[in-house]
Amino acid sequence: MARNIDGVLLLTPVVSIPERELIVWENPALAERIRTGIAEAQAGRTVDLGDFTGYANDTDEGEPGGSISATFCHPGPGNAGLARR
């Protein structure tokens, strides 16, 4: 917010982005990969990777309570295939 010479308040629009999502806004290539993945999922191009409930109690190093997720990316330039976090 600012005030001009006539005393009128000028409001500046602001967008709040959670810190964990900031990397997507700063990395256009990552944003495009996410959009591609969403489009593929909406089109039904998905692969069932099975049941991961057996890993529910596993923790990732440095993450209290951690979690395990798996994502399948269709093979292509820059795609790693199955990614385990």
C-alpha positions, -999 to 999 in steps of 0.1 A, spaced: 0 0 0 12 35 -8 -2 70 -6 2 94 -35 9 131 -33 -29 138 -31 -33 115 -1 -50 87 -21 -42 52 -10 -28 30 -37 -33 -7 -33 -8 -31 -48 -22 -65 -58 -4 -94 -41 -6 -132 -47 3 -155 -19 20 -188 -30 28 -215 -4 66 -219 -1 64 -256 -10 48 -246 -44 72 -218 -52 96 -240 -71 68 -246 -97 64 -209 -103 102 -204 -106 108 -234 -129 87 -232 -162 99 -266 -173 87 -282 -141 53 -264 -145 50 -278 -180 57 -313 -168 30 -310 -142 5 -296 -167 14 -325 -190 9 -351 -162 -25 -336 -153 -36 -337 -189 -25 -373 -193 -44 -382 -161 -75 -364 -173 -73 -383 -206 -71 -416 -187 -35 -423 -196 -25 -437 -162 -8 -468 -150 -18 -486 -118 13 -491 -97 -3 -513 -72 -10 -510 -35 15 -490 -14 -2 -493 19 26 -517 30 49 -487 31 26 -466 52 49 -468 83 81 -461 64 97 -427 68 120 -408 45 153 -396 60 149 -362 75 111 -362 73 93 -370 105 64 -393 98 75 -393 61 54 -407 33 59 -427 2 44 -418 -31 50 -432 -66 44 -414 -99 46 -429 -133 58 -407 -161 55 -419 -196 89 -425 -210 103 -396 -229 131 -370 -229 138 -359 -193 113 -383 -177 127 -406 -151 99 -432 -153 90 -444 -118 100 -419 -92 99 -428 -55 100 -401 -29 
